[in-house]
């Protein structure tokens, strides 16, 4: 019996295509972190970050503030540079 495996990486595809913006230095992103209910996309290589809004993803519901702070501190998130992301999908 043939099995058409469903696309389980839809979210990764969406973020990889720049739906939420991409690092202006390299055109990539390493995903997002949540601070409270705010979400930031980041590029670890260039230590850049850009805000994408609040309450977009449900993951923050499962993270405690302590866990969020640990993630941010491990990444050095609070020292990242806030940048204007690029949106390749909006190219005219
Ligand atoms: Zn980058």
PDB file of the backbone (N, CA, C, O) and the ligand in Angstrom, with CONECT records:
HET     ZN  A 101       1
ATOM      1  N   UNK A   1       0.836  -1.194   0.000  1.00  0.00           N
ATOM      2  CA  UNK A   1       0.000   0.000   0.000  1.00  0.00           C
ATOM      3  C   UNK A   1       0.872   1.246   0.000  1.00  0.00           C
ATOM      4  O   UNK A   1       1.785   1.405   0.810  1.00  0.00           O
ATOM      5  N   UNK A   2       0.556   2.103  -0.926  1.00  0.00           N
ATOM      6  CA  UNK A   2       1.373   3.316  -1.036  1.00  0.00           C
ATOM      7  C   UNK A   2       0.997   4.333   0.038  1.00  0.00           C
ATOM      8  O   UNK A   2      -0.143   4.426   0.492  1.00  0.00           O
ATOM      9  N   UNK A   3       1.994   5.064   0.402  1.00  0.00           N
ATOM     10  CA  UNK A   3       1.803   5.990   1.518  1.00  0.00           C
ATOM     11  C   UNK A   3       2.264   7.383   1.089  1.00  0.00           C
ATOM     12  O   UNK A   3       3.461   7.639   0.956  1.00  0.00           O
ATOM     13  N   UNK A   4       1.328   8.250   0.883  1.00  0.00           N
ATOM     14  CA  UNK A   4       1.685   9.629   0.576  1.00  0.00           C
ATOM     15  C   UNK A   4       1.968  10.343   1.889  1.00  0.00           C
ATOM     16  O   UNK A   4       1.052  10.783   2.584  1.00  0.00           O
ATOM     17  N   UNK A   5       3.230  10.448   2.210  1.00  0.00           N
ATOM     18  CA  UNK A   5       3.527  11.036   3.515  1.00  0.00           C
ATOM     19  C   UNK A   5       3.181  12.526   3.516  1.00  0.00           C
ATOM     20  O   UNK A   5       3.562  13.274   2.614  1.00  0.00           O
ATOM     21  N   UNK A   6       2.467  12.923   4.531  1.00  0.00           N
ATOM     22  CA  UNK A   6       2.075  14.331   4.610  1.00  0.00           C
ATOM     23  C   UNK A   6       3.273  15.221   4.894  1.00  0.00           C
ATOM     24  O   UNK A   6       4.269  14.778   5.466  1.00  0.00           O
ATOM     25  N   UNK A   7       3.170  16.448   4.499  1.00  0.00           N
ATOM     26  CA  UNK A   7       4.255  17.406   4.728  1.00  0.00           C
ATOM     27  C   UNK A   7       4.212  17.891   6.163  1.00  0.00           C
ATOM     28  O   UNK A   7       3.384  18.720   6.542  1.00  0.00           O
ATOM     29  N   UNK A   8       5.123  17.353   6.945  1.00  0.00           N
ATOM     30  CA  UNK A   8       5.128  17.716   8.360  1.00  0.00           C
ATOM     31  C   UNK A   8       6.009  18.928   8.638  1.00  0.00           C
ATOM     32  O   UNK A   8       6.095  19.400   9.771  1.00  0.00           O
ATOM     33  N   UNK A   9       6.660  19.423   7.592  1.00  0.00           N
ATOM     34  CA  UNK A   9       7.597  20.515   7.826  1.00  0.00           C
ATOM     35  C   UNK A   9       7.068  21.824   7.286  1.00  0.00           C
ATOM     36  O   UNK A   9       7.824  22.703   6.871  1.00  0.00           O
ATOM     37  N   UNK A  10       5.774  21.932   7.303  1.00  0.00           N
ATOM     38  CA  UNK A  10       5.159  23.121   6.734  1.00  0.00           C
ATOM     39  C   UNK A  10       5.638  24.390   7.433  1.00  0.00           C
ATOM     40  O   UNK A  10       5.930  25.396   6.787  1.00  0.00           O
ATOM     41  N   UNK A  11       5.713  24.331   8.742  1.00  0.00           N
ATOM     42  CA  UNK A  11       6.119  25.534   9.475  1.00  0.00           C
ATOM     43  C   UNK A  11       7.545  25.935   9.119  1.00  0.00           C
ATOM     44  O   UNK A  11       7.843  27.116   8.944  1.00  0.00           O
ATOM     45  N   UNK A  12       8.425  24.938   9.014  1.00  0.00           N
ATOM     46  CA  UNK A  12       9.810  25.224   8.664  1.00  0.00           C
ATOM     47  C   UNK A  12       9.890  25.822   7.271  1.00  0.00           C
ATOM     48  O   UNK A  12      10.681  26.733   7.027  1.00  0.00           O
ATOM     49  N   UNK A  13       9.082  25.315   6.366  1.00  0.00           N
ATOM     50  CA  UNK A  13       9.071  25.844   5.009  1.00  0.00           C
ATOM     51  C   UNK A  13       8.628  27.292   5.029  1.00  0.00           C
ATOM     52  O   UNK A  13       9.238  28.148   4.388  1.00  0.00           O
ATOM     53  N   UNK A  14       7.566  27.561   5.765  1.00  0.00           N
ATOM     54  CA  UNK A  14       7.044  28.924   5.831  1.00  0.00           C
ATOM     55  C   UNK A  14       8.110  29.878   6.375  1.00  0.00           C
ATOM     56  O   UNK A  14       8.332  30.944   5.799  1.00  0.00           O
ATOM     57  N   UNK A  15       8.761  29.515   7.458  1.00  0.00           N
ATOM     58  CA  UNK A  15       9.770  30.408   8.024  1.00  0.00           C
ATOM     59  C   UNK A  15      10.973  30.499   7.096  1.00  0.00           C
ATOM     60  O   UNK A  15      11.556  31.574   6.951  1.00  0.00           O
ATOM     61  N   UNK A  16      11.359  29.383   6.461  1.00  0.00           N
ATOM     62  CA  UNK A  16      12.516  29.380   5.568  1.00  0.00           C
ATOM     63  C   UNK A  16      12.304  30.248   4.348  1.00  0.00           C
ATOM     64  O   UNK A  16      13.265  30.774   3.786  1.00  0.00           O
ATOM     65  N   UNK A  17      11.066  30.405   3.933  1.00  0.00           N
ATOM     66  CA  UNK A  17      10.785  31.240   2.766  1.00  0.00           C
ATOM     67  C   UNK A  17      10.667  32.713   3.118  1.00  0.00           C
ATOM     68  O   UNK A  17      10.418  33.550   2.251  1.00  0.00           O
ATOM     69  N   UNK A  18      10.845  33.019   4.378  1.00  0.00           N
ATOM     70  CA  UNK A  18      10.907  34.419   4.762  1.00  0.00           C
ATOM     71  C   UNK A  18       9.570  35.043   5.076  1.00  0.00           C
ATOM     72  O   UNK A  18       9.433  36.267   5.068  1.00  0.00           O
ATOM     73  N   UNK A  19       8.600  34.228   5.349  1.00  0.00           N
ATOM     74  CA  UNK A  19       7.275  34.774   5.658  1.00  0.00           C
ATOM     75  C   UNK A  19       7.346  35.752   6.822  1.00  0.00           C
ATOM     76  O   UNK A  19       6.659  36.774   6.835  1.00  0.00           O
ATOM     77  N   UNK A  20       8.185  35.426   7.797  1.00  0.00           N
ATOM     78  CA  UNK A  20       8.331  36.288   8.967  1.00  0.00           C
ATOM     79  C   UNK A  20       9.584  37.147   8.885  1.00  0.00           C
ATOM     80  O   UNK A  20      10.002  37.739   9.880  1.00  0.00           O
ATOM     81  N   UNK A  21      10.175  37.215   7.714  1.00  0.00           N
ATOM     82  CA  UNK A  21      11.383  38.001   7.541  1.00  0.00           C
ATOM     83  C   UNK A  21      12.625  37.150   7.733  1.00  0.00           C
ATOM     84  O   UNK A  21      12.592  36.107   8.385  1.00  0.00           O
ATOM     85  N   UNK A  22      13.732  37.622   7.147  1.00  0.00           N
ATOM     86  CA  UNK A  22      14.988  36.899   7.219  1.00  0.00           C
ATOM     87  C   UNK A  22      16.113  37.873   7.572  1.00  0.00           C
ATOM     88  O   UNK A  22      15.999  39.081   7.362  1.00  0.00           O
ATOM     89  N   UNK A  23      17.189  37.325   8.107  1.00  0.00           N
ATOM     90  CA  UNK A  23      18.348  38.128   8.468  1.00  0.00           C
ATOM     91  C   UNK A  23      18.831  38.923   7.252  1.00  0.00           C
ATOM     92  O   UNK A  23      19.042  38.343   6.187  1.00  0.00           O
ATOM     93  N   UNK A  24      19.008  40.242   7.396  1.00  0.00           N
ATOM     94  CA  UNK A  24      19.453  41.051   6.254  1.00  0.00           C
ATOM     95  C   UNK A  24      20.892  40.741   5.846  1.00  0.00           C
ATOM     96  O   UNK A  24      21.304  41.087   4.739  1.00  0.00           O
ATOM     97  N   UNK A  25      21.663  40.093   6.723  1.00  0.00           N
ATOM     98  CA  UNK A  25      23.057  39.776   6.413  1.00  0.00           C
ATOM     99  C   UNK A  25      23.177  38.524   5.544  1.00  0.00           C
ATOM    100  O   UNK A  25      23.968  38.488   4.602  1.00  0.00           O
ATOM    101  N   UNK A  26      22.379  37.490   5.871  1.00  0.00           N
ATOM    102  CA  UNK A  26      22.571  36.198   5.205  1.00  0.00           C
ATOM    103  C   UNK A  26      21.294  35.636   4.597  1.00  0.00           C
ATOM    104  O   UNK A  26      21.335  34.611   3.917  1.00  0.00           O
ATOM    105  N   UNK A  27      20.160  36.292   4.832  1.00  0.00           N
ATOM    106  CA  UNK A  27      18.921  35.805   4.247  1.00  0.00           C
ATOM    107  C   UNK A  27      18.436  34.510   4.854  1.00  0.00           C
ATOM    108  O   UNK A  27      17.747  33.731   4.195  1.00  0.00           O
ATOM    109  N   UNK A  28      18.789  34.274   6.104  1.00  0.00           N
ATOM    110  CA  UNK A  28      18.336  33.066   6.790  1.00  0.00           C
ATOM    111  C   UNK A  28      17.799  33.427   8.166  1.00  0.00           C
ATOM    112  O   UNK A  28      17.885  34.572   8.609  1.00  0.00           O
ATOM    113  N   UNK A  29      17.249  32.428   8.823  1.00  0.00           N
ATOM    114  CA  UNK A  29      16.849  32.621  10.208  1.00  0.00           C
ATOM    115  C   UNK A  29      17.044  31.314  10.950  1.00  0.00           C
ATOM    116  O   UNK A  29      16.949  30.233  10.368  1.00  0.00           O
ATOM    117  N   UNK A  30      17.314  31.422  12.217  1.00  0.00           N
ATOM    118  CA  UNK A  30      17.446  30.227  13.053  1.00  0.00           C
ATOM    119  C   UNK A  30      16.175  29.947  13.827  1.00  0.00           C
ATOM    120  O   UNK A  30      16.175  29.143  14.759  1.00  0.00           O
ATOM    121  N   UNK A  31      15.083  30.612  13.441  1.00  0.00           N
ATOM    122  CA  UNK A  31      13.832  30.369  14.132  1.00  0.00           C
ATOM    123  C   UNK A  31      13.535  31.492  15.110  1.00  0.00           C
ATOM    124  O   UNK A  31      14.090  32.586  15.014  1.00  0.00           O
ATOM    125  N   UNK A  32      12.661  31.204  16.038  1.00  0.00           N
ATOM    126  CA  UNK A  32      12.216  32.281  16.910  1.00  0.00           C
ATOM    127  C   UNK A  32      12.359  31.910  18.370  1.00  0.00           C
ATOM    128  O   UNK A  32      12.434  30.740  18.743  1.00  0.00           O
ATOM    129  N   UNK A  33      12.395  32.953  19.179  1.00  0.00           N
ATOM    130  CA  UNK A  33      12.313  32.767  20.617  1.00  0.00           C
ATOM    131  C   UNK A  33      11.130  33.600  21.101  1.00  0.00           C
ATOM    132  O   UNK A  33      10.731  34.571  20.459  1.00  0.00           O
ATOM    133  N   UNK A  34      10.588  33.209  22.223  1.00  0.00           N
ATOM    134  CA  UNK A  34       9.476  33.938  22.804  1.00  0.00           C
ATOM    135  C   UNK A  34       9.933  34.607  24.087  1.00  0.00           C
ATOM    136  O   UNK A  34      10.614  34.002  24.915  1.00  0.00           O
ATOM    137  N   UNK A  35       9.549  35.854  24.235  1.00  0.00           N
ATOM    138  CA  UNK A  35       9.821  36.588  25.470  1.00  0.00           C
ATOM    139  C   UNK A  35       8.482  37.066  25.979  1.00  0.00           C
ATOM    140  O   UNK A  35       7.886  37.986  25.418  1.00  0.00           O
ATOM    141  N   UNK A  36       8.009  36.443  27.040  1.00  0.00           N
ATOM    142  CA  UNK A  36       6.626  36.693  27.422  1.00  0.00           C
ATOM    143  C   UNK A  36       5.747  36.176  26.298  1.00  0.00           C
ATOM    144  O   UNK A  36       5.882  35.023  25.887  1.00  0.00           O
ATOM    145  N   UNK A  37       4.853  37.007  25.796  1.00  0.00           N
ATOM    146  CA  UNK A  37       4.032  36.582  24.663  1.00  0.00           C
ATOM    147  C   UNK A  37       4.526  37.193  23.359  1.00  0.00           C
ATOM    148  O   UNK A  37       3.884  37.040  22.320  1.00  0.00           O
ATOM    149  N   UNK A  38       5.674  37.891  23.406  1.00  0.00           N
ATOM    150  CA  UNK A  38       6.252  38.452  22.185  1.00  0.00           C
ATOM    151  C   UNK A  38       7.180  37.443  21.536  1.00  0.00           C
ATOM    152  O   UNK A  38       7.860  36.681  22.223  1.00  0.00           O
ATOM    153  N   UNK A  39       7.206  37.442  20.220  1.00  0.00           N
ATOM    154  CA  UNK A  39       8.075  36.526  19.487  1.00  0.00           C
ATOM    155  C   UNK A  39       9.102  37.320  18.688  1.00  0.00           C
ATOM    156  O   UNK A  39       8.798  38.356  18.097  1.00  0.00           O
ATOM    157  N   UNK A  40      10.318  36.802  18.689  1.00  0.00           N
ATOM    158  CA  UNK A  40      11.409  37.410  17.933  1.00  0.00           C
ATOM    159  C   UNK A  40      12.037  36.334  17.061  1.00  0.00           C
ATOM    160  O   UNK A  40      12.300  35.224  17.524  1.00  0.00           O
ATOM    161  N   UNK A  41      12.274  36.665  15.808  1.00  0.00           N
ATOM    162  CA  UNK A  41      13.087  35.789  14.978  1.00  0.00           C
ATOM    163  C   UNK A  41      14.537  36.208  15.136  1.00  0.00           C
ATOM    164  O   UNK A  41      14.838  37.379  15.370  1.00  0.00           O
ATOM    165  N   UNK A  42      15.427  35.241  15.006  1.00  0.00           N
ATOM    166  CA  UNK A  42      16.843  35.515  15.248  1.00  0.00           C
ATOM    167  C   UNK A  42      17.719  34.876  14.176  1.00  0.00           C
ATOM    168  O   UNK A  42      17.321  33.919  13.513  1.00  0.00           O
ATOM    169  N   UNK A  43      18.931  35.434  14.022  1.00  0.00           N
ATOM    170  CA  UNK A  43      20.006  34.772  13.295  1.00  0.00           C
ATOM    171  C   UNK A  43      21.169  34.666  14.264  1.00  0.00           C
ATOM    172  O   UNK A  43      21.727  35.677  14.693  1.00  0.00           O
ATOM    173  N   UNK A  44      21.528  33.447  14.603  1.00  0.00           N
ATOM    174  CA  UNK A  44      22.602  33.276  15.582  1.00  0.00           C
ATOM    175  C   UNK A  44      23.957  33.670  15.013  1.00  0.00           C
ATOM    176  O   UNK A  44      24.809  34.188  15.735  1.00  0.00           O
ATOM    177  N   UNK A  45      24.160  33.425  13.721  1.00  0.00           N
ATOM    178  CA  UNK A  45      25.461  33.715  13.112  1.00  0.00           C
ATOM    179  C   UNK A  45      25.775  35.203  13.166  1.00  0.00           C
ATOM    180  O   UNK A  45      26.919  35.588  13.409  1.00  0.00           O
ATOM    181  N   UNK A  46      24.773  36.037  12.941  1.00  0.00           N
ATOM    182  CA  UNK A  46      25.006  37.477  12.885  1.00  0.00           C
ATOM    183  C   UNK A  46      24.472  38.198  14.110  1.00  0.00           C
ATOM    184  O   UNK A  46      24.550  39.423  14.208  1.00  0.00           O
ATOM    185  N   UNK A  47      23.930  37.429  15.038  1.00  0.00           N
ATOM    186  CA  UNK A  47      23.429  37.992  16.289  1.00  0.00           C
ATOM    187  C   UNK A  47      22.441  39.120  16.008  1.00  0.00           C
ATOM    188  O   UNK A  47      22.536  40.214  16.564  1.00  0.00           O
ATOM    189  N   UNK A  48      21.504  38.822  15.141  1.00  0.00           N
ATOM    190  CA  UNK A  48      20.459  39.789  14.823  1.00  0.00           C
ATOM    191  C   UNK A  48      19.117  39.254  15.296  1.00  0.00           C
ATOM    192  O   UNK A  48      18.928  38.046  15.439  1.00  0.00           O
ATOM    193  N   UNK A  49      18.199  40.162  15.532  1.00  0.00           N
ATOM    194  CA  UNK A  49      16.858  39.775  15.954  1.00  0.00           C
ATOM    195  C   UNK A  49      15.871  40.810  15.431  1.00  0.00           C
ATOM    196  O   UNK A  49      16.205  41.980  15.245  1.00  0.00           O
ATOM    197  N   UNK A  50      14.657  40.349  15.201  1.00  0.00           N
ATOM    198  CA  UNK A  50      13.609  41.278  14.781  1.00  0.00           C
ATOM    199  C   UNK A  50      12.289  40.773  15.327  1.00  0.00           C
ATOM    200  O   UNK A  50      12.017  39.573  15.323  1.00  0.00           O
ATOM    201  N   UNK A  51      11.472  41.705  15.798  1.00  0.00           N
ATOM    202  CA  UNK A  51      10.197  41.322  16.412  1.00  0.00           C
ATOM    203  C   UNK A  51       9.168  40.972  15.349  1.00  0.00           C
ATOM    204  O   UNK A  51       9.112  41.624  14.307  1.00  0.00           O
ATOM    205  N   UNK A  52       8.376  39.980  15.591  1.00  0.00           N
ATOM    206  CA  UNK A  52       7.362  39.591  14.611  1.00  0.00           C
ATOM    207  C   UNK A  52       5.953  39.670  15.186  1.00  0.00           C
ATOM    208  O   UNK A  52       4.975  39.367  14.502  1.00  0.00           O
ATOM    209  N   UNK A  53       5.860  40.078  16.445  1.00  0.00           N
ATOM    210  CA  UNK A  53       4.527  40.235  17.006  1.00  0.00           C
ATOM    211  C   UNK A  53       4.339  39.424  18.268  1.00  0.00           C
ATOM    212  O   UNK A  53       5.281  38.831  18.796  1.00  0.00           O
ATOM    213  N   UNK A  54       3.129  39.408  18.732  1.00  0.00           N
ATOM    214  CA  UNK A  54       2.808  38.728  19.977  1.00  0.00           C
ATOM    215  C   UNK A  54       1.674  37.739  19.763  1.00  0.00           C
ATOM    216  O   UNK A  54       0.807  37.931  18.910  1.00  0.00           O
ATOM    217  N   UNK A  55       1.702  36.690  20.551  1.00  0.00           N
ATOM    218  CA  UNK A  55       0.607  35.714  20.559  1.00  0.00           C
ATOM    219  C   UNK A  55       0.394  35.016  19.213  1.00  0.00           C
ATOM    220  O   UNK A  55      -0.720  34.604  18.891  1.00  0.00           O
ATOM    221  N   UNK A  56       1.461  34.886  18.436  1.00  0.00           N
ATOM    222  CA  UNK A  56       1.328  34.224  17.138  1.00  0.00           C
ATOM    223  C   UNK A  56       1.456  32.720  17.258  1.00  0.00           C
ATOM    224  O   UNK A  56       0.808  31.973  16.525  1.00  0.00           O
ATOM    225  N   UNK A  57       2.282  32.283  18.170  1.00  0.00           N
ATOM    226  CA  UNK A  57       2.548  30.860  18.321  1.00  0.00           C
ATOM    227  C   UNK A  57       2.092  30.413  19.697  1.00  0.00           C
ATOM    228  O   UNK A  57       2.117  31.179  20.660  1.00  0.00           O
ATOM    229  N   UNK A  58       1.684  29.182  19.766  1.00  0.00           N
ATOM    230  CA  UNK A  58       1.176  28.694  21.039  1.00  0.00           C
ATOM    231  C   UNK A  58       2.286  28.215  21.961  1.00  0.00           C
ATOM    232  O   UNK A  58       2.027  27.892  23.120  1.00  0.00           O
ATOM    233  N   UNK A  59       3.537  28.162  21.457  1.00  0.00           N
ATOM    234  CA  UNK A  59       4.585  27.536  22.253  1.00  0.00           C
ATOM    235  C   UNK A  59       4.805  28.249  23.582  1.00  0.00           C
ATOM    236  O   UNK A  59       5.169  27.618  24.575  1.00  0.00           O
ATOM    237  N   UNK A  60       4.587  29.561  23.606  1.00  0.00           N
ATOM    238  CA  UNK A  60       4.881  30.276  24.847  1.00  0.00           C
ATOM    239  C   UNK A  60       3.988  29.807  25.993  1.00  0.00           C
ATOM    240  O   UNK A  60       4.314  29.983  27.167  1.00  0.00           O
ATOM    241  N   UNK A  61       2.864  29.214  25.630  1.00  0.00           N
ATOM    242  CA  UNK A  61       1.971  28.714  26.671  1.00  0.00           C
ATOM    243  C   UNK A  61       2.604  27.575  27.457  1.00  0.00           C
ATOM    244  O   UNK A  61       2.250  27.323  28.609  1.00  0.00           O
ATOM    245  N   UNK A  62       3.549  26.892  26.811  1.00  0.00           N
ATOM    246  CA  UNK A  62       4.144  25.724  27.445  1.00  0.00           C
ATOM    247  C   UNK A  62       5.506  26.024  28.037  1.00  0.00           C
ATOM    248  O   UNK A  62       6.144  25.146  28.618  1.00  0.00           O
ATOM    249  N   UNK A  63       5.956  27.276  27.889  1.00  0.00           N
ATOM    250  CA  UNK A  63       7.242  27.649  28.447  1.00  0.00           C
ATOM    251  C   UNK A  63       6.998  28.535  29.668  1.00  0.00           C
ATOM    252  O   UNK A  63       6.146  29.424  29.657  1.00  0.00           O
ATOM    253  N   UNK A  64       7.756  28.271  30.697  1.00  0.00           N
ATOM    254  CA  UNK A  64       7.681  29.176  31.832  1.00  0.00           C
ATOM    255  C   UNK A  64       8.592  30.370  31.568  1.00  0.00           C
ATOM    256  O   UNK A  64       9.458  30.310  30.696  1.00  0.00           O
ATOM    257  N   UNK A  65       8.403  31.436  32.305  1.00  0.00           N
ATOM    258  CA  UNK A  65       9.279  32.591  32.129  1.00  0.00           C
ATOM    259  C   UNK A  65      10.728  32.214  32.421  1.00  0.00           C
ATOM    260  O   UNK A  65      11.656  32.738  31.805  1.00  0.00           O
ATOM    261  N   UNK A  66      10.903  31.299  33.367  1.00  0.00           N
ATOM    262  CA  UNK A  66      12.256  30.853  33.698  1.00  0.00           C
ATOM    263  C   UNK A  66      12.892  30.148  32.498  1.00  0.00           C
ATOM    264  O   UNK A  66      14.053  30.393  32.170  1.00  0.00           O
ATOM    265  N   UNK A  67      12.127  29.276  31.851  1.00  0.00           N
ATOM    266  CA  UNK A  67      12.648  28.569  30.676  1.00  0.00           C
ATOM    267  C   UNK A  67      12.967  29.539  29.550  1.00  0.00           C
ATOM    268  O   UNK A  67      13.991  29.414  28.878  1.00  0.00           O
ATOM    269  N   UNK A  68      12.074  30.512  29.351  1.00  0.00           N
ATOM    270  CA  UNK A  68      12.317  31.512  28.311  1.00  0.00           C
ATOM    271  C   UNK A  68      13.609  32.274  28.580  1.00  0.00           C
ATOM    272  O   UNK A  68      14.397  32.529  27.669  1.00  0.00           O
ATOM    273  N   UNK A  69      13.815  32.636  29.852  1.00  0.00           N
ATOM    274  CA  UNK A  69      15.010  33.413  30.180  1.00  0.00           C
ATOM    275  C   UNK A  69      16.271  32.588  29.958  1.00  0.00           C
ATOM    276  O   UNK A  69      17.291  33.107  29.504  1.00  0.00           O
ATOM    277  N   UNK A  70      16.195  31.299  30.283  1.00  0.00           N
ATOM    278  CA  UNK A  70      17.357  30.428  30.073  1.00  0.00           C
ATOM    279  C   UNK A  70      17.697  30.320  28.592  1.00  0.00           C
ATOM    280  O   UNK A  70      18.867  30.373  28.211  1.00  0.00           O
ATOM    281  N   UNK A  71      16.669  30.167  27.759  1.00  0.00           N
ATOM    282  CA  UNK A  71      16.904  30.084  26.316  1.00  0.00           C
ATOM    283  C   UNK A  71      17.552  31.371  25.829  1.00  0.00           C
ATOM    284  O   UNK A  71      18.527  31.343  25.078  1.00  0.00           O
ATOM    285  N   UNK A  72      16.999  32.502  26.265  1.00  0.00           N
ATOM    286  CA  UNK A  72      17.511  33.797  25.826  1.00  0.00           C
ATOM    287  C   UNK A  72      18.945  34.015  26.294  1.00  0.00           C
ATOM    288  O   UNK A  72      19.769  34.545  25.549  1.00  0.00           O
ATOM    289  N   UNK A  73      19.240  33.612  27.513  1.00  0.00           N
ATOM    290  CA  UNK A  73      20.585  33.817  28.035  1.00  0.00           C
ATOM    291  C   UNK A  73      21.586  32.913  27.327  1.00  0.00           C
ATOM    292  O   UNK A  73      22.721  33.316  27.071  1.00  0.00           O
ATOM    293  N   UNK A  74      21.164  31.689  27.011  1.00  0.00           N
ATOM    294  CA  UNK A  74      22.063  30.769  26.321  1.00  0.00           C
ATOM    295  C   UNK A  74      22.409  31.313  24.936  1.00  0.00           C
ATOM    296  O   UNK A  74      23.548  31.198  24.483  1.00  0.00           O
ATOM    297  N   UNK A  75      21.429  31.900  24.275  1.00  0.00           N
ATOM    298  CA  UNK A  75      21.651  32.450  22.936  1.00  0.00           C
ATOM    299  C   UNK A  75      22.388  33.775  22.981  1.00  0.00           C
ATOM    300  O   UNK A  75      22.976  34.192  21.983  1.00  0.00           O
ATOM    301  N   UNK A  76      22.365  34.441  24.131  1.00  0.00           N
ATOM    302  CA  UNK A  76      22.852  35.812  24.192  1.00  0.00           C
ATOM    303  C   UNK A  76      21.859  36.760  23.556  1.00  0.00           C
ATOM    304  O   UNK A  76      22.212  37.837  23.076  1.00  0.00           O
ATOM    305  N   UNK A  77      20.622  36.338  23.564  1.00  0.00           N
ATOM    306  CA  UNK A  77      19.561  37.060  22.850  1.00  0.00           C
ATOM    307  C   UNK A  77      19.504  38.544  23.198  1.00  0.00           C
ATOM    308  O   UNK A  77      19.273  39.384  22.328  1.00  0.00           O
ATOM    309  N   UNK A  78      19.714  38.859  24.468  1.00  0.00           N
ATOM    310  CA  UNK A  78      19.543  40.246  24.888  1.00  0.00           C
ATOM    311  C   UNK A  78      20.653  41.152  24.361  1.00  0.00           C
ATOM    312  O   UNK A  78      20.547  42.376  24.441  1.00  0.00           O
ATOM    313  N   UNK A  79      21.722  40.554  23.820  1.00  0.00           N
ATOM    314  CA  UNK A  79      22.781  41.354  23.212  1.00  0.00           C
ATOM    315  C   UNK A  79      22.681  41.374  21.692  1.00  0.00           C
ATOM    316  O   UNK A  79      23.485  42.018  21.017  1.00  0.00           O
ATOM    317  N   UNK A  80      21.689  40.666  21.159  1.00  0.00           N
ATOM    318  CA  UNK A  80      21.524  40.669  19.710  1.00  0.00           C
ATOM    319  C   UNK A  80      21.154  42.075  19.250  1.00  0.00           C
ATOM    320  O   UNK A  80      20.580  42.865  20.000  1.00  0.00           O
ATOM    321  N   UNK A  81      21.496  42.364  18.000  1.00  0.00           N
ATOM    322  CA  UNK A  81      21.198  43.658  17.395  1.00  0.00           C
ATOM    323  C   UNK A  81      19.812  43.596  16.762  1.00  0.00           C
ATOM    324  O   UNK A  81      19.496  42.663  16.025  1.00  0.00           O
ATOM    325  N   UNK A  82      18.999  44.593  17.057  1.00  0.00           N
ATOM    326  CA  UNK A  82      17.682  44.625  16.432  1.00  0.00           C
ATOM    327  C   UNK A  82      17.819  45.184  15.026  1.00  0.00           C
ATOM    328  O   UNK A  82      18.383  46.261  14.837  1.00  0.00           O
ATOM    329  N   UNK A  83      17.306  44.459  14.039  1.00  0.00           N
ATOM    330  CA  UNK A  83      17.476  44.846  12.639  1.00  0.00           C
ATOM    331  C   UNK A  83      16.133  44.854  11.922  1.00  0.00           C
ATOM    332  O   UNK A  83      15.134  44.333  12.418  1.00  0.00           O
ATOM    333  N   UNK A  84      16.142  45.461  10.738  1.00  0.00           N
ATOM    334  CA  UNK A  84      15.010  45.359   9.824  1.00  0.00           C
ATOM    335  C   UNK A  84      15.208  44.092   8.997  1.00  0.00           C
ATOM    336  O   UNK A  84      16.196  43.991   8.269  1.00  0.00           O
ATOM    337  N   UNK A  85      14.319  43.144   9.087  1.00  0.00           N
ATOM    338  CA  UNK A  85      14.496  41.917   8.298  1.00  0.00           C
ATOM    339  C   UNK A  85      14.185  42.160   6.834  1.00  0.00           C
ATOM    340  O   UNK A  85      13.598  43.177   6.466  1.00  0.00           O
ATOM    341  N   UNK A  86      14.585  41.214   6.009  1.00  0.00           N
ATOM    342  CA  UNK A  86      14.215  41.276   4.597  1.00  0.00           C
ATOM    343  C   UNK A  86      13.089  40.291   4.351  1.00  0.00           C
ATOM    344  O   UNK A  86      12.964  39.277   5.038  1.00  0.00           O
ATOM    345  N   UNK A  87      12.284  40.603   3.371  1.00  0.00           N
ATOM    346  CA  UNK A  87      11.142  39.767   3.031  1.00  0.00           C
ATOM    347  C   UNK A  87      11.224  39.360   1.563  1.00  0.00           C
ATOM    348  O   UNK A  87      10.631  40.011   0.702  1.00  0.00           O
ATOM    349  N   UNK A  88      11.955  38.285   1.276  1.00  0.00           N
ATOM    350  CA  UNK A  88      12.161  37.905  -0.122  1.00  0.00           C
ATOM    351  C   UNK A  88      10.850  37.588  -0.847  1.00  0.00           C
ATOM    352  O   UNK A  88      10.751  37.765  -2.061  1.00  0.00           O
ATOM    353  N   UNK A  89       9.854  37.123  -0.106  1.00  0.00           N
ATOM    354  CA  UNK A  89       8.601  36.747  -0.756  1.00  0.00           C
ATOM    355  C   UNK A  89       7.813  37.962  -1.203  1.00  0.00           C
ATOM    356  O   UNK A  89       6.861  37.843  -1.975  1.00  0.00           O
ATOM    357  N   UNK A  90       8.214  39.147  -0.712  1.00  0.00           N
ATOM    358  CA  UNK A  90       7.480  40.355  -1.089  1.00  0.00           C
ATOM    359  C   UNK A  90       8.197  41.131  -2.178  1.00  0.00           C
ATOM    360  O   UNK A  90       7.833  42.265  -2.489  1.00  0.00           O
ATOM    361  N   UNK A  91       9.219  40.513  -2.755  1.00  0.00           N
ATOM    362  CA  UNK A  91       9.944  41.179  -3.828  1.00  0.00           C
ATOM    363  C   UNK A  91       8.988  41.588  -4.941  1.00  0.00           C
ATOM    364  O   UNK A  91       8.111  40.816  -5.329  1.00  0.00           O
ATOM    365  N   UNK A  92       9.157  42.783  -5.443  1.00  0.00           N
ATOM    366  CA  UNK A  92       8.216  43.232  -6.480  1.00  0.00           C
ATOM    367  C   UNK A  92       8.759  42.912  -7.864  1.00  0.00           C
ATOM    368  O   UNK A  92       8.111  43.212  -8.866  1.00  0.00           O
TER     369      UNK A  92
HETATM  370 ZN    ZN A 101      22.450  36.132   9.428  1.00  0.00          ZN
END
